[in-house]
Amino acid sequence: MINSLDETVELMLSSDYKDRFKAEYYQLVYRIEKLTNMVNNWDNLSFTPTCEKSWYIRQLYSMNEYLEVLQLRAKKENVDVDETITFTRAIKDGDLVIPLRE
């Protein structure tokens, strides 16, 4: 996996759509990881988030759905991405349960 978005620049700028697809995929995985960490550490953040926690959880849900679509497309289009990322845990906020990826 990537450690910063900078690592995807070359792929983003490629003329090959498969490279651009990989950049999009790895950027999304990176953002999911960062937002998941923020939500999981909500009570210990060094700043006060602008939005309610439930908004960030809804965003994570949408991002996970988007990642699932990209994984399906990757298979169909023969794009080699790390598809070992799976739903393995969840965050519960009220009645809303959000599956998160590891």
Gaussian input, Z-matrix of N, CA and C with variables (Angstrom, degrees):
# hf/3-21g

backbone

0 1
 N
 C     1     B1
 C     2     B2     1     A1
 N     3     B3     2     A2     1     D1
 C     4     B4     3     A3     2     D2
 C     5     B5     4     A4     3     D3
 N     6     B6     5     A5     4     D4
 C     7     B7     6     A6     5     D5
 C     8     B8     7     A7     6     D6
 N     9     B9     8     A8     7     D7
 C    10    B10     9     A9     8     D8
 C    11    B11    10    A10     9     D9
 N    12    B12    11    A11    10    D10
 C    13    B13    12    A12    11    D11
 C    14    B14    13    A13    12    D12
 N    15    B15    14    A14    13    D13
 C    16    B16    15    A15    14    D14
 C    17    B17    16    A16    15    D15
 N    18    B18    17    A17    16    D16
 C    19    B19    18    A18    17    D17
 C    20    B20    19    A19    18    D18
 N    21    B21    20    A20    19    D19
 C    22    B22    21    A21    20    D20
 C    23    B23    22    A22    21    D21
 N    24    B24    23    A23    22    D22
 C    25    B25    24    A24    23    D23
 C    26    B26    25    A25    24    D24
 N    27    B27    26    A26    25    D25
 C    28    B28    27    A27    26    D26
 C    29    B29    28    A28    27    D27
 N    30    B30    29    A29    28    D28
 C    31    B31    30    A30    29    D29
 C    32    B32    31    A31    30    D30
 N    33    B33    32    A32    31    D31
 C    34    B34    33    A33    32    D32
 C    35    B35    34    A34    33    D33
 N    36    B36    35    A35    34    D34
 C    37    B37    36    A36    35    D35
 C    38    B38    37    A37    36    D36
 N    39    B39    38    A38    37    D37
 C    40    B40    39    A39    38    D38
 C    41    B41    40    A40    39    D39
 N    42    B42    41    A41    40    D40
 C    43    B43    42    A42    41    D41
 C    44    B44    43    A43    42    D42
 N    45    B45    44    A44    43    D43
 C    46    B46    45    A45    44    D44
 C    47    B47    46    A46    45    D45
 N    48    B48    47    A47    46    D46
 C    49    B49    48    A48    47    D47
 C    50    B50    49    A49    48    D48
 N    51    B51    50    A50    49    D49
 C    52    B52    51    A51    50    D50
 C    53    B53    52    A52    51    D51
 N    54    B54    53    A53    52    D52
 C    55    B55    54    A54    53    D53
 C    56    B56    55    A55    54    D54
 N    57    B57    56    A56    55    D55
 C    58    B58    57    A57    56    D56
 C    59    B59    58    A58    57    D57
 N    60    B60    59    A59    58    D58
 C    61    B61    60    A60    59    D59
 C    62    B62    61    A61    60    D60
 N    63    B63    62    A62    61    D61
 C    64    B64    63    A63    62    D62
 C    65    B65    64    A64    63    D63
 N    66    B66    65    A65    64    D64
 C    67    B67    66    A66    65    D65
 C    68    B68    67    A67    66    D66
 N    69    B69    68    A68    67    D67
 C    70    B70    69    A69    68    D68
 C    71    B71    70    A70    69    D69
 N    72    B72    71    A71    70    D70
 C    73    B73    72    A72    71    D71
 C    74    B74    73    A73    72    D72
 N    75    B75    74    A74    73    D73
 C    76    B76    75    A75    74    D74
 C    77    B77    76    A76    75    D75
 N    78    B78    77    A77    76    D76
 C    79    B79    78    A78    77    D77
 C    80    B80    79    A79    78    D78
 N    81    B81    80    A80    79    D79
 C    82    B82    81    A81    80    D80
 C    83    B83    82    A82    81    D81
 N    84    B84    83    A83    82    D82
 C    85    B85    84    A84    83    D83
 C    86    B86    85    A85    84    D84
 N    87    B87    86    A86    85    D85
 C    88    B88    87    A87    86    D86
 C    89    B89    88    A88    87    D87
 N    90    B90    89    A89    88    D88
 C    91    B91    90    A90    89    D89
 C    92    B92    91    A91    90    D90
 N    93    B93    92    A92    91    D91
 C    94    B94    93    A93    92    D92
 C    95    B95    94    A94    93    D93
 N    96    B96    95    A95    94    D94
 C    97    B97    96    A96    95    D95
 C    98    B98    97    A97    96    D96
 N    99    B99    98    A98    97    D97
 C   100   B100    99    A99    98    D98
 C   101   B101   100   A100    99    D99
 N   102   B102   101   A101   100   D100
 C   103   B103   102   A102   101   D101
 C   104   B104   103   A103   102   D102
 N   105   B105   104   A104   103   D103
 C   106   B106   105   A105   104   D104
 C   107   B107   106   A106   105   D105
 N   108   B108   107   A107   106   D106
 C   109   B109   108   A108   107   D107
 C   110   B110   109   A109   108   D108
 N   111   B111   110   A110   109   D109
 C   112   B112   111   A111   110   D110
 C   113   B113   112   A112   111   D111
 N   114   B114   113   A113   112   D112
 C   115   B115   114   A114   113   D113
 C   116   B116   115   A115   114   D114
 N   117   B117   116   A116   115   D115
 C   118   B118   117   A117   116   D116
 C   119   B119   118   A118   117   D117
 N   120   B120   119   A119   118   D118
 C   121   B121   120   A120   119   D119
 C   122   B122   121   A121   120   D120
 N   123   B123   122   A122   121   D121
 C   124   B124   123   A123   122   D122
 C   125   B125   124   A124   123   D123
 N   126   B126   125   A125   124   D124
 C   127   B127   126   A126   125   D125
 C   128   B128   127   A127   126   D126
 N   129   B129   128   A128   127   D127
 C   130   B130   129   A129   128   D128
 C   131   B131   130   A130   129   D129
 N   132   B132   131   A131   130   D130
 C   133   B133   132   A132   131   D131
 C   134   B134   133   A133   132   D132
 N   135   B135   134   A134   133   D133
 C   136   B136   135   A135   134   D134
 C   137   B137   136   A136   135   D135
 N   138   B138   137   A137   136   D136
 C   139   B139   138   A138   137   D137
 C   140   B140   139   A139   138   D138
 N   141   B141   140   A140   139   D139
 C   142   B142   141   A141   140   D140
 C   143   B143   142   A142   141   D141
 N   144   B144   143   A143   142   D142
 C   145   B145   144   A144   143   D143
 C   146   B146   145   A145   144   D144
 N   147   B147   146   A146   145   D145
 C   148   B148   147   A147   146   D146
 C   149   B149   148   A148   147   D147
 N   150   B150   149   A149   148   D148
 C   151   B151   150   A150   149   D149
 C   152   B152   151   A151   150   D150
 N   153   B153   152   A152   151   D151
 C   154   B154   153   A153   152   D152
 C   155   B155   154   A154   153   D153
 N   156   B156   155   A155   154   D154
 C   157   B157   156   A156   155   D155
 C   158   B158   157   A157   156   D156
 N   159   B159   158   A158   157   D157
 C   160   B160   159   A159   158   D158
 C   161   B161   160   A160   159   D159
 N   162   B162   161   A161   160   D160
 C   163   B163   162   A162   161   D161
 C   164   B164   163   A163   162   D162
 N   165   B165   164   A164   163   D163
 C   166   B166   165   A165   164   D164
 C   167   B167   166   A166   165   D165
 N   168   B168   167   A167   166   D166
 C   169   B169   168   A168   167   D167
 C   170   B170   169   A169   168   D168
 N   171   B171   170   A170   169   D169
 C   172   B172   171   A171   170   D170
 C   173   B173   172   A172   171   D171
 N   174   B174   173   A173   172   D172
 C   175   B175   174   A174   173   D173
 C   176   B176   175   A175   174   D174
 N   177   B177   176   A176   175   D175
 C   178   B178   177   A177   176   D176
 C   179   B179   178   A178   177   D177
 N   180   B180   179   A179   178   D178
 C   181   B181   180   A180   179   D179
 C   182   B182   181   A181   180   D180
 N   183   B183   182   A182   181   D181
 C   184   B184   183   A183   182   D182
 C   185   B185   184   A184   183   D183
 N   186   B186   185   A185   184   D184
 C   187   B187   186   A186   185   D185
 C   188   B188   187   A187   186   D186
 N   189   B189   188   A188   187   D187
 C   190   B190   189   A189   188   D188
 C   191   B191   190   A190   189   D189
 N   192   B192   191   A191   190   D190
 C   193   B193   192   A192   191   D191
 C   194   B194   193   A193   192   D192
 N   195   B195   194   A194   193   D193
 C   196   B196   195   A195   194   D194
 C   197   B197   196   A196   195   D195
 N   198   B198   197   A197   196   D196
 C   199   B199   198   A198   197   D197
 C   200   B200   199   A199   198   D198
 N   201   B201   200   A200   199   D199
 C   202   B202   201   A201   200   D200
 C   203   B203   202   A202   201   D201
 N   204   B204   203   A203   202   D202
 C   205   B205   204   A204   203   D203
 C   206   B206   205   A205   204   D204
 N   207   B207   206   A206   205   D205
 C   208   B208   207   A207   206   D206
 C   209   B209   208   A208   207   D207
 N   210   B210   209   A209   208   D208
 C   211   B211   210   A210   209   D209
 C   212   B212   211   A211   210   D210
 N   213   B213   212   A212   211   D211
 C   214   B214   213   A213   212   D212
 C   215   B215   214   A214   213   D213
 N   216   B216   215   A215   214   D214
 C   217   B217   216   A216   215   D215
 C   218   B218   217   A217   216   D216
 N   219   B219   218   A218   217   D217
 C   220   B220   219   A219   218   D218
 C   221   B221   220   A220   219   D219
 N   222   B222   221   A221   220   D220
 C   223   B223   222   A222   221   D221
 C   224   B224   223   A223   222   D222
 N   225   B225   224   A224   223   D223
 C   226   B226   225   A225   224   D224
 C   227   B227   226   A226   225   D225
 N   228   B228   227   A227   226   D226
 C   229   B229   228   A228   227   D227
 C   230   B230   229   A229   228   D228
 N   231   B231   230   A230   229   D229
 C   232   B232   231   A231   230   D230
 C   233   B233   232   A232   231   D231
 N   234   B234   233   A233   232   D232
 C   235   B235   234   A234   233   D233
 C   236   B236   235   A235   234   D234
 N   237   B237   236   A236   235   D235
 C   238   B238   237   A237   236   D236
 C   239   B239   238   A238   237   D237
 N   240   B240   239   A239   238   D238
 C   241   B241   240   A240   239   D239
 C   242   B242   241   A241   240   D240
 N   243   B243   242   A242   241   D241
 C   244   B244   243   A243   242   D242
 C   245   B245   244   A244   243   D243
 N   246   B246   245   A245   244   D244
 C   247   B247   246   A246   245   D245
 C   248   B248   247   A247   246   D246
 N   249   B249   248   A248   247   D247
 C   250   B250   249   A249   248   D248
 C   251   B251   250   A250   249   D249
 N   252   B252   251   A251   250   D250
 C   253   B253   252   A252   251   D251
 C   254   B254   253   A253   252   D252
 N   255   B255   254   A254   253   D253
 C   256   B256   255   A255   254   D254
 C   257   B257   256   A256   255   D255
 N   258   B258   257   A257   256   D256
 C   259   B259   258   A258   257   D257
 C   260   B260   259   A259   258   D258
 N   261   B261   260   A260   259   D259
 C   262   B262   261   A261   260   D260
 C   263   B263   262   A262   261   D261
 N   264   B264   263   A263   262   D262
 C   265   B265   264   A264   263   D263
 C   266   B266   265   A265   264   D264
 N   267   B267   266   A266   265   D265
 C   268   B268   267   A267   266   D266
 C   269   B269   268   A268   267   D267
 N   270   B270   269   A269   268   D268
 C   271   B271   270   A270   269   D269
 C   272   B272   271   A271   270   D270
 N   273   B273   272   A272   271   D271
 C   274   B274   273   A273   272   D272
 C   275   B275   274   A274   273   D273
 N   276   B276   275   A275   274   D274
 C   277   B277   276   A276   275   D275
 C   278   B278   277   A277   276   D276
 N   279   B279   278   A278   277   D277
 C   280   B280   279   A279   278   D278
 C   281   B281   280   A280   279   D279
 N   282   B282   281   A281   280   D280
 C   283   B283   282   A282   281   D281
 C   284   B284   283   A283   282   D282
 N   285   B285   284   A284   283   D283
 C   286   B286   285   A285   284   D284
 C   287   B287   286   A286   285   D285
 N   288   B288   287   A287   286   D286
 C   289   B289   288   A288   287   D287
 C   290   B290   289   A289   288   D288
 N   291   B291   290   A290   289   D289
 C   292   B292   291   A291   290   D290
 C   293   B293   292   A292   291   D291
 N   294   B294   293   A293   292   D292
 C   295   B295   294   A294   293   D293
 C   296   B296   295   A295   294   D294
 N   297   B297   296   A296   295   D295
 C   298   B298   297   A297   296   D296
 C   299   B299   298   A298   297   D297
 N   300   B300   299   A299   298   D298
 C   301   B301   300   A300   299   D299
 C   302   B302   301   A301   300   D300
 N   303   B303   302   A302   301   D301
 C   304   B304   303   A303   302   D302
 C   305   B305   304   A304   303   D303

   B1=1.4444
   B2=1.5239
   B3=1.3069
   B4=1.4568
   B5=1.5298
   B6=1.3182
   B7=1.4630
   B8=1.5167
   B9=1.3223
   B10=1.4626
   B11=1.5261
   B12=1.3113
   B13=1.4643
   B14=1.5235
   B15=1.3244
   B16=1.4607
   B17=1.5277
   B18=1.3172
   B19=1.4636
   B20=1.5275
   B21=1.3176
   B22=1.4606
   B23=1.5259
   B24=1.3131
   B25=1.4677
   B26=1.5263
   B27=1.3110
   B28=1.4636
   B29=1.5352
   B30=1.3274
   B31=1.4680
   B32=1.5275
   B33=1.3257
   B34=1.4748
   B35=1.5157
   B36=1.3040
   B37=1.4605
   B38=1.5200
   B39=1.3059
   B40=1.4569
   B41=1.5308
   B42=1.3143
   B43=1.4656
   B44=1.5336
   B45=1.3209
   B46=1.4618
   B47=1.5330
   B48=1.3161
   B49=1.4635
   B50=1.5220
   B51=1.3333
   B52=1.4617
   B53=1.5302
   B54=1.3094
   B55=1.4687
   B56=1.5250
   B57=1.3341
   B58=1.4701
   B59=1.5292
   B60=1.3208
   B61=1.4576
   B62=1.5322
   B63=1.3391
   B64=1.4627
   B65=1.5252
   B66=1.3248
   B67=1.4642
   B68=1.5235
   B69=1.3098
   B70=1.4652
   B71=1.5281
   B72=1.2997
   B73=1.4584
   B74=1.5291
   B75=1.3270
   B76=1.4643
   B77=1.5267
   B78=1.3223
   B79=1.4619
   B80=1.5266
   B81=1.3164
   B82=1.4579
   B83=1.5248
   B84=1.3198
   B85=1.4696
   B86=1.5285
   B87=1.3172
   B88=1.4647
   B89=1.5341
   B90=1.3212
   B91=1.4672
   B92=1.5285
   B93=1.3286
   B94=1.4633
   B95=1.5270
   B96=1.3221
   B97=1.4646
   B98=1.5222
   B99=1.3261
   B100=1.4674
   B101=1.5237
   B102=1.3210
   B103=1.4591
   B104=1.5290
   B105=1.3217
   B106=1.4645
   B107=1.5240
   B108=1.3258
   B109=1.4632
   B110=1.5228
   B111=1.3219
   B112=1.4595
   B113=1.5289
   B114=1.3166
   B115=1.4630
   B116=1.5249
   B117=1.3205
   B118=1.4663
   B119=1.5267
   B120=1.3220
   B121=1.4690
   B122=1.5221
   B123=1.3039
   B124=1.4641
   B125=1.5286
   B126=1.3074
   B127=1.4680
   B128=1.5199
   B129=1.3126
   B130=1.4622
   B131=1.5243
   B132=1.3224
   B133=1.4630
   B134=1.5264
   B135=1.3161
   B136=1.4681
   B137=1.5269
   B138=1.3187
   B139=1.4628
   B140=1.5241
   B141=1.3050
   B142=1.4549
   B143=1.5231
   B144=1.3311
   B145=1.4631
   B146=1.5316
   B147=1.3022
   B148=1.4595
   B149=1.5242
   B150=1.3248
   B151=1.4664
   B152=1.5252
   B153=1.3247
   B154=1.4575
   B155=1.5290
   B156=1.3146
   B157=1.4623
   B158=1.5245
   B159=1.3196
   B160=1.4638
   B161=1.5257
   B162=1.3118
   B163=1.4684
   B164=1.5289
   B165=1.3245
   B166=1.4623
   B167=1.5339
   B168=1.3296
   B169=1.4581
   B170=1.5232
   B171=1.3132
   B172=1.4751
   B173=1.5193
   B174=1.3238
   B175=1.4661
   B176=1.5246
   B177=1.3247
   B178=1.4631
   B179=1.5171
   B180=1.3143
   B181=1.4585
   B182=1.5259
   B183=1.3284
   B184=1.4691
   B185=1.5158
   B186=1.3105
   B187=1.4576
   B188=1.5269
   B189=1.3286
   B190=1.4685
   B191=1.5216
   B192=1.3224
   B193=1.4642
   B194=1.5329
   B195=1.3088
   B196=1.4596
   B197=1.5272
   B198=1.3293
   B199=1.4606
   B200=1.5195
   B201=1.3225
   B202=1.4657
   B203=1.5343
   B204=1.3225
   B205=1.4695
   B206=1.5236
   B207=1.3254
   B208=1.4703
   B209=1.5220
   B210=1.3199
   B211=1.4647
   B212=1.5220
   B213=1.3114
   B214=1.4668
   B215=1.5275
   B216=1.3230
   B217=1.4684
   B218=1.5209
   B219=1.3299
   B220=1.4647
   B221=1.5264
   B222=1.3077
   B223=1.4632
   B224=1.5248
   B225=1.3124
   B226=1.4726
   B227=1.5241
   B228=1.3396
   B229=1.4640
   B230=1.5316
   B231=1.3356
   B232=1.4674
   B233=1.5288
   B234=1.3234
   B235=1.4613
   B236=1.5254
   B237=1.3220
   B238=1.4599
   B239=1.5335
   B240=1.3451
   B241=1.4659
   B242=1.5183
   B243=1.3035
   B244=1.4596
   B245=1.5207
   B246=1.3052
   B247=1.4601
   B248=1.5184
   B249=1.3243
   B250=1.4557
   B251=1.5277
   B252=1.3173
   B253=1.4599
   B254=1.5250
   B255=1.3271
   B256=1.4576
   B257=1.5234
   B258=1.3309
   B259=1.4521
   B260=1.5177
   B261=1.3229
   B262=1.4554
   B263=1.5163
   B264=1.3147
   B265=1.4539
   B266=1.5206
   B267=1.3108
   B268=1.4597
   B269=1.5211
   B270=1.3168
   B271=1.4627
   B272=1.5160
   B273=1.3088
   B274=1.4635
   B275=1.5188
   B276=1.3147
   B277=1.4558
   B278=1.5176
   B279=1.3143
   B280=1.4552
   B281=1.5179
   B282=1.3174
   B283=1.4630
   B284=1.5197
   B285=1.3061
   B286=1.4599
   B287=1.5313
   B288=1.3288
   B289=1.4639
   B290=1.5178
   B291=1.3199
   B292=1.4532
   B293=1.5188
   B294=1.3385
   B295=1.4619
   B296=1.5239
   B297=1.3089
   B298=1.4651
   B299=1.5090
   B300=1.3056
   B301=1.4535
   B302=1.5041
   B303=1.3208
   B304=1.4532
   B305=1.4873
   A1=110.26
   A2=115.48
   A3=120.23
   A4=110.77
   A5=115.65
   A6=121.62
   A7=112.70
   A8=117.04
   A9=121.41
   A10=108.48
   A11=115.32
   A12=119.68
   A13=111.64
   A14=117.22
   A15=121.15
   A16=112.03
   A17=115.69
   A18=120.25
   A19=112.81
   A20=117.64
   A21=121.12
   A22=113.06
   A23=117.70
   A24=120.88
   A25=111.89
   A26=117.13
   A27=120.23
   A28=110.87
   A29=115.78
   A30=119.30
   A31=111.15
   A32=117.14
   A33=121.38
   A34=112.30
   A35=116.20
   A36=120.92
   A37=113.35
   A38=116.70
   A39=121.61
   A40=111.09
   A41=115.68
   A42=119.92
   A43=110.99
   A44=117.65
   A45=122.85
   A46=109.45
   A47=116.56
   A48=119.54
   A49=112.03
   A50=117.92
   A51=119.98
   A52=110.92
   A53=116.95
   A54=120.01
   A55=110.67
   A56=115.94
   A57=119.31
   A58=110.53
   A59=116.72
   A60=121.57
   A61=110.02
   A62=116.16
   A63=120.43
   A64=111.06
   A65=117.00
   A66=120.77
   A67=110.00
   A68=116.17
   A69=121.17
   A70=110.31
   A71=116.50
   A72=122.90
   A73=110.80
   A74=116.82
   A75=119.97
   A76=112.70
   A77=117.63
   A78=120.25
   A79=110.44
   A80=116.03
   A81=119.91
   A82=110.98
   A83=117.12
   A84=120.86
   A85=109.60
   A86=116.96
   A87=121.82
   A88=110.87
   A89=116.20
   A90=120.68
   A91=111.42
   A92=117.14
   A93=120.44
   A94=109.84
   A95=116.77
   A96=120.44
   A97=111.26
   A98=116.99
   A99=120.74
   A100=111.56
   A101=117.03
   A102=120.30
   A103=111.03
   A104=117.17
   A105=121.07
   A106=110.35
   A107=116.45
   A108=120.13
   A109=111.37
   A110=116.74
   A111=120.27
   A112=110.30
   A113=116.62
   A114=120.52
   A115=110.86
   A116=116.65
   A117=120.21
   A118=112.67
   A119=116.95
   A120=121.38
   A121=112.22
   A122=116.28
   A123=123.70
   A124=113.18
   A125=117.60
   A126=120.91
   A127=113.26
   A128=118.18
   A129=121.49
   A130=113.02
   A131=117.71
   A132=120.84
   A133=110.49
   A134=115.94
   A135=121.10
   A136=111.87
   A137=116.31
   A138=122.20
   A139=108.30
   A140=115.76
   A141=120.92
   A142=108.71
   A143=117.55
   A144=119.98
   A145=111.03
   A146=115.67
   A147=121.98
   A148=111.44
   A149=116.34
   A150=121.72
   A151=110.73
   A152=114.48
   A153=120.15
   A154=109.36
   A155=115.55
   A156=121.52
   A157=111.26
   A158=117.21
   A159=120.73
   A160=111.98
   A161=117.67
   A162=120.23
   A163=110.63
   A164=115.42
   A165=119.52
   A166=110.26
   A167=115.80
   A168=119.16
   A169=110.44
   A170=116.98
   A171=119.99
   A172=110.65
   A173=116.04
   A174=119.87
   A175=110.14
   A176=117.10
   A177=120.40
   A178=111.40
   A179=116.19
   A180=119.48
   A181=110.27
   A182=116.38
   A183=120.79
   A184=111.48
   A185=116.50
   A186=120.61
   A187=110.75
   A188=116.73
   A189=120.41
   A190=111.34
   A191=117.20
   A192=120.54
   A193=109.97
   A194=115.85
   A195=122.41
   A196=110.22
   A197=116.82
   A198=120.77
   A199=111.12
   A200=116.13
   A201=119.28
   A202=110.79
   A203=116.98
   A204=120.61
   A205=110.24
   A206=116.96
   A207=119.50
   A208=111.04
   A209=117.69
   A210=120.06
   A211=110.88
   A212=117.48
   A213=120.41
   A214=110.90
   A215=115.82
   A216=119.35
   A217=111.13
   A218=116.93
   A219=120.82
   A220=110.26
   A221=116.58
   A222=119.81
   A223=111.00
   A224=115.45
   A225=121.01
   A226=111.53
   A227=116.84
   A228=121.57
   A229=112.96
   A230=116.59
   A231=121.75
   A232=112.68
   A233=114.39
   A234=120.55
   A235=106.66
   A236=116.13
   A237=121.67
   A238=110.20
   A239=115.78
   A240=121.51
   A241=107.71
   A242=116.23
   A243=121.39
   A244=108.51
   A245=116.78
   A246=121.80
   A247=111.50
   A248=117.37
   A249=120.04
   A250=111.20
   A251=116.59
   A252=120.48
   A253=106.78
   A254=116.71
   A255=120.70
   A256=110.53
   A257=116.00
   A258=120.72
   A259=108.15
   A260=116.97
   A261=119.16
   A262=113.66
   A263=118.72
   A264=120.61
   A265=107.91
   A266=115.96
   A267=119.49
   A268=110.30
   A269=114.61
   A270=122.22
   A271=105.87
   A272=116.45
   A273=120.32
   A274=108.36
   A275=115.12
   A276=121.49
   A277=106.95
   A278=115.87
   A279=119.39
   A280=109.31
   A281=116.77
   A282=121.32
   A283=112.64
   A284=116.97
   A285=121.77
   A286=109.86
   A287=116.87
   A288=121.84
   A289=107.01
   A290=115.65
   A291=121.36
   A292=109.14
   A293=118.12
   A294=119.08
   A295=109.26
   A296=115.56
   A297=120.83
   A298=109.90
   A299=114.95
   A300=120.37
   A301=109.85
   A302=115.92
   A303=120.94
   A304=111.86
   D1=170.73
   D2=-177.42
   D3=-94.72
   D4=155.55
   D5=179.25
   D6=-105.52
   D7=-14.06
   D8=176.59
   D9=-156.72
   D10=158.02
   D11=179.30
   D12=-66.76
   D13=-24.65
   D14=178.40
   D15=-56.81
   D16=-29.66
   D17=-178.00
   D18=-68.73
   D19=-10.86
   D20=-178.13
   D21=-101.99
   D22=-2.23
   D23=-174.57
   D24=-58.91
   D25=-46.54
   D26=-178.53
   D27=-60.13
   D28=-42.86
   D29=178.03
   D30=-64.88
   D31=-40.54
   D32=-179.79
   D33=-61.41
   D34=-34.89
   D35=-174.95
   D36=-91.35
   D37=0.07
   D38=-178.91
   D39=-66.58
   D40=151.18
   D41=174.27
   D42=-82.05
   D43=-11.14
   D44=-179.97
   D45=-87.31
   D46=121.37
   D47=-176.77
   D48=-62.50
   D49=-27.85
   D50=178.68
   D51=-66.89
   D52=-36.96
   D53=175.86
   D54=-66.28
   D55=-42.81
   D56=178.64
   D57=-64.64
   D58=-36.74
   D59=175.96
   D60=-60.82
   D61=-46.19
   D62=178.82
   D63=-60.07
   D64=-41.36
   D65=178.70
   D66=-60.07
   D67=-47.41
   D68=179.56
   D69=-59.43
   D70=-44.77
   D71=-179.12
   D72=-62.02
   D73=-52.36
   D74=-176.94
   D75=-68.87
   D76=-31.17
   D77=174.74
   D78=-65.33
   D79=-41.37
   D80=179.07
   D81=-64.78
   D82=-44.77
   D83=178.14
   D84=-58.57
   D85=-45.09
   D86=179.39
   D87=-59.22
   D88=-46.20
   D89=-178.56
   D90=-66.58
   D91=-37.93
   D92=176.44
   D93=-61.58
   D94=-45.01
   D95=179.94
   D96=-60.27
   D97=-44.88
   D98=-178.51
   D99=-66.08
   D100=-45.10
   D101=-179.21
   D102=-68.32
   D103=-36.68
   D104=176.10
   D105=-60.56
   D106=-44.77
   D107=178.16
   D108=-60.90
   D109=-40.18
   D110=179.65
   D111=-63.37
   D112=-47.75
   D113=-178.66
   D114=-64.88
   D115=-41.73
   D116=-179.74
   D117=-65.85
   D118=-26.75
   D119=-179.50
   D120=-106.97
   D121=25.33
   D122=-173.21
   D123=-48.29
   D124=-46.18
   D125=-175.41
   D126=-76.04
   D127=-9.56
   D128=-177.68
   D129=-117.76
   D130=16.90
   D131=-179.11
   D132=-68.81
   D133=149.01
   D134=179.38
   D135=-87.14
   D136=7.06
   D137=179.02
   D138=-143.85
   D139=166.33
   D140=177.26
   D141=-103.04
   D142=113.50
   D143=179.75
   D144=-59.88
   D145=148.12
   D146=-179.39
   D147=-72.70
   D148=-39.72
   D149=-176.00
   D150=-99.60
   D151=163.41
   D152=175.07
   D153=-67.24
   D154=153.17
   D155=179.61
   D156=-55.74
   D157=-37.39
   D158=-177.68
   D159=-60.28
   D160=-30.33
   D161=178.43
   D162=-66.82
   D163=-42.32
   D164=179.84
   D165=-67.24
   D166=-35.58
   D167=177.69
   D168=-67.30
   D169=-40.66
   D170=175.90
   D171=-61.75
   D172=-39.22
   D173=177.55
   D174=-62.69
   D175=-43.53
   D176=178.04
   D177=-60.36
   D178=-41.12
   D179=178.28
   D180=-58.74
   D181=-48.27
   D182=-179.58
   D183=-62.90
   D184=-40.40
   D185=179.84
   D186=-64.35
   D187=-39.18
   D188=177.92
   D189=-66.59
   D190=-38.15
   D191=175.83
   D192=-62.58
   D193=-44.32
   D194=179.08
   D195=-60.68
   D196=-43.10
   D197=178.91
   D198=-62.56
   D199=-39.46
   D200=178.29
   D201=-62.31
   D202=-41.25
   D203=177.45
   D204=-62.65
   D205=-43.34
   D206=178.98
   D207=-62.77
   D208=-37.80
   D209=178.17
   D210=-64.80
   D211=-40.99
   D212=177.62
   D213=-64.64
   D214=-43.05
   D215=177.78
   D216=-63.26
   D217=-40.48
   D218=-179.06
   D219=-58.56
   D220=-42.55
   D221=177.99
   D222=-63.30
   D223=-48.37
   D224=-176.69
   D225=-64.74
   D226=-37.27
   D227=-175.53
   D228=-96.69
   D229=6.03
   D230=179.74
   D231=55.43
   D232=48.45
   D233=175.46
   D234=-103.04
   D235=123.62
   D236=-176.01
   D237=-82.06
   D238=101.18
   D239=174.39
   D240=-125.96
   D241=164.19
   D242=178.64
   D243=-75.44
   D244=99.28
   D245=-177.79
   D246=-95.73
   D247=13.66
   D248=179.21
   D249=-80.36
   D250=-4.37
   D251=177.72
   D252=-73.38
   D253=119.84
   D254=-175.90
   D255=-132.31
   D256=164.73
   D257=174.21
   D258=-69.38
   D259=122.42
   D260=-177.61
   D261=-133.10
   D262=-12.97
   D263=-179.95
   D264=-156.58
   D265=175.62
   D266=-177.30
   D267=-144.57
   D268=156.63
   D269=171.65
   D270=-110.99
   D271=133.60
   D272=177.48
   D273=-110.63
   D274=129.54
   D275=176.69
   D276=-133.72
   D277=100.14
   D278=-173.82
   D279=67.24
   D280=-128.41
   D281=178.77
   D282=-87.51
   D283=-5.17
   D284=-176.10
   D285=-89.88
   D286=122.70
   D287=176.43
   D288=-114.76
   D289=122.61
   D290=-176.22
   D291=-111.89
   D292=118.42
   D293=174.55
   D294=-72.21
   D295=135.68
   D296=179.53
   D297=-118.77
   D298=155.29
   D299=179.72
   D300=-99.63
   D301=151.26
   D302=178.48
   D303=-88.41

